[in-house]
Amino acid sequence: MKVAMKTDKGARLQFSFTSEDYPKGKNYIFNNAVSGYNDDQLTTFAQALDMLVEGSLSDEIAVLATTKVIVEGGTEQPQA
């Protein structure tokens, strides 16, 4: 088997806010973000969320990129 094609499917951003109601943190997840973001865009988005969401923004942001990989010689799985 060898990789035939890789397709960028975007990224998932996860922000965590702590508050009196959620001392361990409450996660806000944004799917289908562009994976080609830069640090300024991520910082600006985090600042906007900090103004809109009750609580304090955690100092860590999880960014999970999604890539679809197709291999030659493999079998495509049916869509659920």
All heavy atoms as an XYZ file, in Angstrom:
610
protein
N       0.834     -1.187      0.000
C       0.000      0.000      0.000
C       0.876      1.246      0.000
O       1.928      1.243      0.629
C      -0.874      0.029      1.253
C      -2.156     -0.705      1.120
S      -3.277     -0.281      2.452
C      -3.348     -1.834      3.278
N       0.428      2.267     -0.680
C       1.101      3.559     -0.618
C       0.055      4.659     -0.652
O      -1.043      4.476     -1.173
C       2.123      3.720     -1.734
C       1.569      4.010     -3.089
C       2.698      4.283     -4.074
C       2.108      4.975     -5.291
N       3.101      5.351     -6.252
N       0.417      5.788     -0.091
C      -0.506      6.919     -0.026
C      -0.717      7.476     -1.428
O       0.240      7.823     -2.117
C       0.019      8.012      0.919
C      -0.869      9.250      0.870
C       0.112      7.481      2.345
N      -1.974      7.545     -1.849
C      -2.314      8.056     -3.170
C      -2.705      9.528     -3.123
O      -2.426     10.276     -4.048
C      -3.450      7.240     -3.770
N      -3.355      9.933     -2.027
C      -3.823     11.315     -1.960
C      -4.077     11.698     -0.507
O      -4.540     10.890      0.289
C      -5.121     11.458     -2.761
C      -5.678     12.872     -2.770
S      -7.135     13.086     -3.821
C      -8.338     12.075     -3.044
N      -3.754     12.929     -0.178
C      -4.097     13.501      1.125
C      -4.940     14.736      0.876
O      -4.615     15.550      0.035
C      -2.842     13.914      1.901
C      -2.017     12.772      2.397
C      -0.853     13.292      3.232
C      -0.020     12.157      3.740
N       1.083     12.633      4.571
N      -6.034     14.854      1.602
C      -6.929     15.986      1.445
C      -7.100     16.685      2.781
O      -7.457     16.047      3.778
C      -8.319     15.526      0.937
O      -8.143     14.763     -0.243
C      -9.211     16.704      0.651
N      -6.829     17.977      2.797
C      -7.031     18.774      4.006
C      -8.521     18.920      4.250
O      -9.262     19.374      3.391
C      -6.371     20.142      3.826
C      -6.568     21.058      5.018
O      -6.914     20.577      6.108
O      -6.376     22.278      4.859
N      -8.974     18.517      5.423
C     -10.383     18.612      5.767
C     -10.639     19.660      6.844
O     -11.678     19.664      7.481
C     -10.895     17.251      6.258
C     -10.950     16.199      5.183
C     -12.010     16.562      4.186
C     -12.323     15.410      3.274
N     -13.375     15.708      2.354
N      -9.680     20.549      7.081
C      -9.869     21.604      8.066
C      -9.338     21.225      9.429
O      -8.569     20.286      9.582
N      -9.787     21.959     10.432
C      -9.304     21.740     11.787
C     -10.446     21.893     12.781
O     -11.492     22.460     12.468
C      -8.189     22.728     12.115
N     -10.222     21.380     13.975
C     -11.170     21.536     15.075
C     -10.461     22.322     16.163
O      -9.342     22.000     16.548
C     -11.587     20.168     15.606
C     -12.637     20.256     16.691
C     -13.040     18.888     17.125
N     -12.188     18.534     18.245
C     -12.334     17.453     18.983
N     -13.268     16.581     18.686
N     -11.539     17.221     19.986
N     -11.100     23.393     16.632
C     -10.544     24.231     17.688
C     -11.326     23.992     18.967
O     -12.553     23.962     18.944
C     -10.645     25.712     17.312
C     -10.077     26.124     15.957
C     -10.394     27.591     15.697
C      -8.596     25.873     15.903
N     -10.614     23.819     20.073
C     -11.277     23.592     21.356
C     -10.747     24.585     22.377
O      -9.547     24.649     22.639
C     -11.025     22.166     21.836
C     -11.674     21.859     23.161
C     -11.514     20.402     23.542
O     -11.679     19.524     22.709
N     -11.198     20.155     24.783
N     -11.669     25.371     22.924
C     -11.346     26.373     23.941
C     -12.012     25.949     25.251
O     -13.143     25.482     25.242
C     -11.890     27.747     23.531
C     -11.297     28.274     22.261
C     -11.829     27.905     21.033
C     -10.221     29.134     22.285
C     -11.294     28.390     19.848
C      -9.683     29.627     21.107
C     -10.213     29.249     19.891
N     -11.334     26.139     26.363
C     -11.891     25.786     27.661
C     -11.990     27.039     28.532
O     -11.033     27.816     28.620
C     -11.007     24.741     28.339
O     -11.557     24.363     29.575
N     -13.162     27.216     29.149
C     -13.399     28.345     30.044
C     -13.739     27.815     31.431
O     -14.507     26.863     31.563
C     -14.570     29.202     29.544
C     -14.243     30.044     28.357
C     -14.260     29.510     27.083
C     -13.910     31.379     28.519
C     -13.958     30.286     25.979
C     -13.609     32.166     27.419
C     -13.633     31.619     26.152
N     -13.172     28.425     32.465
C     -13.515     28.068     33.836
C     -14.372     29.172     34.441
O     -14.239     30.341     34.080
C     -12.253     27.868     34.704
O     -11.467     29.053     34.659
C     -11.433     26.697     34.211
N     -15.271     28.768     35.332
C     -16.142     29.722     36.024
C     -16.588     29.082     37.332
O     -16.227     27.937     37.626
C     -17.359     30.072     35.162
O     -18.186     28.937     34.996
N     -17.390     29.812     38.110
C     -17.922     29.243     39.352
C     -18.743     27.994     39.065
O     -18.671     27.007     39.790
C     -18.799     30.275     40.075
C     -18.047     31.231     40.946
C     -18.986     32.112     41.758
O     -20.128     31.689     42.048
O     -18.568     33.222     42.098
N     -19.545     28.035     38.010
C     -20.388     26.891     37.652
C     -19.585     25.729     37.076
O     -20.010     24.573     37.152
C     -21.461     27.308     36.649
C     -22.477     28.276     37.248
O     -22.669     28.248     38.482
O     -23.063     29.048     36.474
N     -18.447     26.018     36.456
C     -17.607     25.001     35.813
C     -16.154     25.170     36.259
O     -15.300     25.615     35.484
C     -17.700     25.088     34.286
C     -19.097     24.872     33.766
C     -19.921     25.947     33.465
C     -19.591     23.585     33.599
C     -21.214     25.744     33.005
C     -20.884     23.379     33.138
C     -21.685     24.455     32.846
O     -22.965     24.257     32.394
N     -15.834     24.806     37.511
C     -14.470     25.012     38.009
C     -13.417     24.180     37.271
O     -12.259     24.573     37.204
C     -14.557     24.621     39.489
C     -15.785     23.792     39.615
C     -16.713     24.225     38.516
N     -13.814     23.039     36.693
C     -12.865     22.210     35.935
C     -12.806     22.633     34.468
O     -11.990     22.132     33.707
C     -13.244     20.738     36.035
C     -13.044     20.176     37.418
C     -13.331     18.696     37.437
C     -13.100     18.132     38.826
N     -13.331     16.682     38.854
N     -13.704     23.512     34.076
C     -13.714     24.015     32.709
C     -14.865     23.495     31.884
O     -15.341     22.382     32.083
N     -15.339     24.329     30.985
C     -16.360     23.970     30.006
C     -15.757     24.185     28.631
O     -15.195     25.237     28.340
C     -17.605     24.847     30.182
C     -18.713     24.501     29.213
C     -19.969     25.301     29.480
C     -21.051     24.899     28.497
N     -22.269     25.665     28.703
N     -15.851     23.158     27.782
C     -15.237     23.223     26.455
C     -16.197     23.767     25.409
O     -17.378     23.436     25.408
C     -14.758     21.836     26.024
C     -13.623     21.347     26.874
O     -12.791     22.130     27.316
N     -13.567     20.059     27.113
N     -15.664     24.582     24.536
C     -16.376     25.088     23.361
C     -15.584     24.617     22.155
O     -14.406     24.922     22.015
C     -16.465     26.611     23.389
C     -17.344     27.126     24.496
C     -16.844     27.309     25.782
C     -18.685     27.418     24.270
C     -17.664     27.764     26.808
C     -19.506     27.875     25.291
C     -18.988     28.041     26.550
O     -19.791     28.492     27.565
N     -16.243     23.851     21.282
C     -15.563     23.243     20.142
C     -16.107     23.840     18.850
O     -17.319     23.964     18.664
C     -15.757     21.714     20.154
C     -15.141     21.136     21.436
C     -15.145     21.081     18.911
C     -15.468     19.679     21.666
N     -15.199     24.195     17.965
C     -15.549     24.761     16.659
C     -14.971     23.853     15.586
O     -13.755     23.733     15.437
C     -15.003     26.186     16.530
C     -15.589     27.116     17.558
C     -15.000     27.252     18.806
C     -16.746     27.825     17.281
C     -15.552     28.087     19.763
C     -17.310     28.658     18.236
C     -16.708     28.787     19.478
N     -15.850     23.206     14.834
C     -15.441     22.297     13.765
C     -15.314     23.037     12.444
O     -15.855     24.117     12.268
C     -16.471     21.171     13.613
C     -16.489     20.261     14.810
O     -15.453     19.805     15.275
N     -17.684     20.012     15.335
N     -14.606     22.425     11.524
C     -14.465     22.911     10.145
C     -13.757     24.250     10.027
O     -14.035     25.022      9.124
C     -15.831     22.965      9.450
C     -16.500     21.612      9.419
O     -15.852     20.609      9.163
N     -17.777     21.581      9.710
N     -12.861     24.531     10.951
C     -12.029     25.731     10.827
C     -10.959     25.463      9.769
O     -10.567     24.318      9.554
C     -11.368     26.052     12.168
N     -10.495     26.496      9.109
C      -9.425     26.303      8.130
C      -8.159     25.890      8.867
O      -7.867     26.378      9.958
C      -9.165     27.575      7.288
C     -10.352     27.906      6.432
C      -8.775     28.750      8.152
N      -7.415     24.965      8.301
C      -6.198     24.520      8.971
C      -5.012     25.431      8.655
O      -3.981     25.334      9.289
C      -5.881     23.073      8.604
O      -5.775     22.930      7.213
N      -5.176     26.333      7.684
C      -4.093     27.231      7.315
C      -4.124     28.541      8.099
O      -3.726     29.575      7.586
N      -4.572     28.501      9.335
C      -4.657     29.716     10.153
C      -3.251     30.181     10.552
O      -2.291     29.412     10.502
C      -5.485     29.449     11.420
C      -4.828     28.459     12.339
C      -3.942     28.872     13.313
C      -5.067     27.099     12.216
C      -3.299     27.970     14.135
C      -4.443     26.194     13.029
C      -3.565     26.635     13.998
O      -2.929     25.728     14.798
N      -3.163     31.439     10.979
C      -1.902     31.909     11.544
C      -2.134     32.267     13.016
O      -3.268     32.298     13.489
C      -1.308     33.081     10.735
C      -2.191     34.304     10.749
O      -2.766     34.675     11.764
N      -2.302     34.957      9.593
N      -1.075     32.525     13.739
C      -1.177     32.784     15.178
C      -2.036     34.000     15.491
O      -2.783     34.010     16.468
C       0.211     32.951     15.788
C       1.008     31.656     15.784
O       0.397     30.584     15.591
O       2.234     31.715     15.980
N      -1.947     35.037     14.654
C      -2.755     36.248     14.881
C      -4.252     35.950     14.762
O      -5.050     36.459     15.551
C      -2.369     37.361     13.906
C      -0.998     37.942     14.203
O      -0.541     37.836     15.357
O      -0.388     38.497     13.269
N      -4.629     35.132     13.790
C      -6.042     34.785     13.621
C      -6.553     33.992     14.824
O      -7.650     34.252     15.319
C      -6.241     33.967     12.342
C      -6.049     34.760     11.081
C      -6.021     33.865      9.862
O      -5.394     32.806      9.866
N      -6.709     34.295      8.809
N      -5.757     33.060     15.299
C      -6.149     32.262     16.449
C      -6.256     33.125     17.702
O      -7.215     33.003     18.475
C      -5.137     31.127     16.669
C      -5.506     30.068     17.676
C      -6.813     29.390     17.318
C      -4.393     29.051     17.793
N      -5.330     34.040     17.881
C      -5.354     34.945     19.035
C      -6.568     35.870     18.988
O      -7.245     36.070     19.997
C      -4.054     35.781     19.085
O      -2.948     34.885     19.168
C      -4.034     36.709     20.266
N      -6.867     36.417     17.817
C      -8.012     37.308     17.666
C      -9.318     36.570     17.955
O     -10.208     37.095     18.632
C      -8.048     37.915     16.250
O      -6.827     38.631     16.042
C      -9.220     38.851     16.069
N      -9.435     35.341     17.459
C     -10.632     34.543     17.710
C     -10.771     34.239     19.206
O     -11.861     34.343     19.775
C     -10.582     33.250     16.898
C     -11.848     32.453     16.927
C     -13.049     32.997     16.481
C     -11.857     31.156     17.387
C     -14.228     32.269     16.502
C     -13.029     30.414     17.410
C     -14.210     30.970     16.967
N      -9.670     33.897     19.857
C      -9.686     33.625     21.302
C     -10.090     34.876     22.090
O     -10.860     34.793     23.051
C      -8.328     33.118     21.761
N      -9.604     36.033     21.683
C      -9.964     37.282     22.357
C     -11.457     37.581     22.196
O     -12.111     38.034     23.139
C      -9.120     38.444     21.824
C      -7.680     38.376     22.252
C      -6.804     39.391     21.517
O      -7.162     39.899     20.456
N      -5.640     39.674     22.089
N     -12.000     37.325     21.005
C     -13.430     37.546     20.775
C     -14.260     36.604     21.649
O     -15.237     37.025     22.274
C     -13.764     37.340     19.300
N     -13.868     35.350     21.731
C     -14.587     34.406     22.583
C     -14.514     34.820     24.043
O     -15.496     34.701     24.783
C     -14.004     32.999     22.438
C     -14.351     32.243     21.177
C     -13.625     30.902     21.155
C     -15.845     32.020     21.076
N     -13.357     35.307     24.454
C     -13.177     35.733     25.840
C     -14.146     36.860     26.200
O     -14.615     36.949     27.335
C     -11.731     36.163     26.059
C     -11.328     36.179     27.524
O     -11.949     35.444     28.320
O     -10.385     36.911     27.870
N     -14.486     37.707     25.227
C     -15.447     38.790     25.466
C     -16.886     38.282     25.489
O     -17.735     38.853     26.160
C     -15.323     39.864     24.374
C     -14.076     40.710     24.480
S     -14.086     42.068     23.289
C     -13.438     41.260     21.833
N     -17.172     37.188     24.768
C     -18.541     36.711     24.607
C     -18.961     35.615     25.592
O     -20.144     35.433     25.832
C     -18.729     36.180     23.182
C     -18.576     37.207     22.062
C     -18.557     36.505     20.714
C     -19.705     38.222     22.132
N     -17.992     34.884     26.127
C     -18.299     33.732     26.967
C     -18.012     34.056     28.424
O     -16.982     34.655     28.747
C     -17.466     32.503     26.518
C     -17.705     31.321     27.438
C     -17.810     32.140     25.083
N     -18.938     33.644     29.298
C     -18.755     33.863     30.732
C     -17.645     32.954     31.253
O     -17.562     31.788     30.893
C     -20.049     33.536     31.469
C     -19.986     33.793     32.949
C     -21.291     33.463     33.640
O     -22.341     33.500     32.987
O     -21.238     33.160     34.829
N     -16.770     33.495     32.068
C     -15.681     32.719     32.650
C     -14.337     33.196     32.158
O     -14.221     34.193     31.446
N     -13.309     32.446     32.544
C     -11.935     32.782     32.171
C     -11.408     31.757     31.180
O     -11.498     30.543     31.416
C     -11.038     32.776     33.409
O     -11.483     33.732     34.339
N     -10.826     32.244     30.108
C     -10.272     31.379     29.073
C      -9.023     30.682     29.599
O      -8.140     31.316     30.178
C      -9.939     32.194     27.822
C      -9.309     31.463     26.645
C     -10.231     30.374     26.121
C      -8.981     32.445     25.539
N      -8.961     29.383     29.407
C      -7.786     28.597     29.781
C      -6.592     29.053     28.948
O      -6.747     29.611     27.867
C      -8.073     27.119     29.516
O      -6.900     26.361     29.546
N      -5.380     28.788     29.442
C      -4.188     29.204     28.710
C      -3.772     28.186     27.637
O      -2.742     28.337     27.007
C      -3.031     29.489     29.664
C      -2.635     28.289     30.505
O      -3.334     27.267     30.461
O      -1.628     28.387     31.224
N      -4.590     27.152     27.423
C      -4.308     26.176     26.374
C      -5.487     26.090     25.408
O      -6.634     26.062     25.826
C      -4.073     24.789     26.976
C      -2.794     24.685     27.762
C      -2.553     23.264     28.256
O      -3.183     22.327     27.737
O      -1.736     23.121     29.160
N      -5.167     26.045     24.125
C      -6.169     25.871     23.081
C      -5.780     24.624     22.302
O      -4.629     24.490     21.876
C      -6.214     27.090     22.134
C      -6.570     28.353     22.913
C      -7.194     26.863     20.996
C      -6.362     29.628     22.128
N      -6.717     23.696     22.131
C      -6.434     22.487     21.364
C      -6.819     22.722     19.907
O      -7.918     23.171     19.615
C      -7.218     21.309     21.926
N      -5.878     22.453     19.005
C      -6.127     22.555     17.570
C      -5.840     21.188     16.974
O      -4.718     20.700     17.038
C      -5.227     23.623     16.912
C      -5.499     23.693     15.421
C      -5.418     24.977     17.568
N      -6.873     20.566     16.425
C      -6.741     19.234     15.849
C      -7.009     19.314     14.354
O      -8.124     19.622     13.935
C      -7.731     18.267     16.514
C      -7.629     18.221     18.033
C      -8.833     17.527     18.629
C      -6.355     17.530     18.443
N      -5.977     19.076     13.551
C      -6.122     19.115     12.095
C      -6.703     17.794     11.614
O      -6.427     16.737     12.181
C      -4.773     19.363     11.436
N      -7.521     17.862     10.579
C      -8.136     16.666     10.011
C      -7.661     16.515      8.572
O      -7.799     17.428      7.773
C      -9.676     16.779     10.027
O     -10.087     17.019     11.366
C     -10.329     15.523      9.506
N      -7.094     15.359      8.277
C      -6.617     15.067      6.928
C      -7.180     13.724      6.487
O      -7.075     12.738      7.218
C      -5.078     15.002      6.885
O      -4.546     16.220      7.378
C      -4.572     14.753      5.487
N      -7.798     13.687      5.336
C      -8.272     12.428      4.772
C      -7.145     11.858      3.927
O      -6.597     12.540      3.064
C      -9.516     12.665      3.912
C     -10.066     11.407      3.273
C     -11.321     11.717      2.462
C     -11.870     10.476      1.811
N     -13.068     10.789      1.020
N      -6.776     10.611      4.199
C      -5.696      9.951      3.474
C      -6.277      8.758      2.726
O      -6.953      7.918      3.304
C      -4.588      9.477      4.445
C      -3.493      8.741      3.679
C      -4.018     10.651      5.218
N      -6.013      8.689      1.418
C      -6.455      7.571      0.596
C      -5.209      6.795      0.167
O      -4.240      7.392     -0.314
C      -7.243      8.050     -0.638
C      -8.503      8.801     -0.185
C      -7.599      6.883     -1.551
C      -9.265      9.456     -1.298
N      -5.242      5.491      0.383
C      -4.099      4.661      0.005
C      -4.460      3.768     -1.164
O      -5.601      3.310     -1.287
C      -3.603      3.808      1.207
C      -3.039      4.671      2.289
C      -4.708      2.928      1.734
N      -3.490      3.533     -2.026
C      -3.702      2.610     -3.136
C      -3.654      1.195     -2.593
O      -2.854      0.877     -1.722
C      -2.612      2.795     -4.189
C      -2.711      4.082     -4.946
C      -1.589      4.250     -5.962
O      -0.652      3.428     -5.970
O      -1.647      5.218     -6.713
N      -4.547      0.349     -3.088
C      -4.589     -1.025     -2.626
C      -5.498     -1.209     -1.425
O      -5.717     -2.315     -0.968
N      -6.021     -0.124     -0.888
C      -6.958     -0.217      0.228
C      -8.384     -0.278     -0.290
O      -8.645     -0.080     -1.464
N      -9.312     -0.569      0.585
C     -10.717     -0.562      0.201
C     -11.399      0.582      0.907
O     -11.154      0.827      2.092
C     -11.413     -1.878      0.570
O     -11.274     -2.105      1.968
C     -10.825     -3.055     -0.191
N     -12.212      1.294      0.166
C     -12.924      2.445      0.741
C     -14.033      1.950      1.653
O     -14.762      1.014      1.304
C     -13.497      3.345     -0.347
C     -14.173      4.547      0.220
C     -13.883      5.805     -0.577
O     -12.906      5.851     -1.314
O     -14.694      6.729     -0.444
N     -14.137      2.550      2.829
C     -15.156      2.179      3.797
C     -16.480      2.851      3.421
O     -16.489      4.000      3.016
C     -14.747      2.613      5.200
C     -13.469      1.947      5.686
C     -13.650      0.450      5.855
O     -14.690     -0.009      6.301
N     -12.646     -0.313      5.452
N     -17.599      2.133      3.571
C     -18.895      2.776      3.282
C     -19.188      3.886      4.265
O     -18.778      3.804      5.426
C     -19.899      1.620      3.431
C     -19.195      0.591      4.247
C     -17.727      0.764      4.011
N     -19.857      4.917      3.801
C     -20.226      6.042      4.661
C     -21.387      5.622      5.555
O     -22.304      4.945      5.111
C     -20.638      7.257      3.817
C     -19.531      7.782      2.944
C     -18.411      8.413      3.730
O     -18.630      8.953      4.791
N     -17.200      8.310      3.226
N     -21.319      6.033      6.821
C     -22.387      5.688      7.772
C     -23.586      6.572      7.592
O     -23.583      7.614      7.088
C     -21.870      5.823      9.193
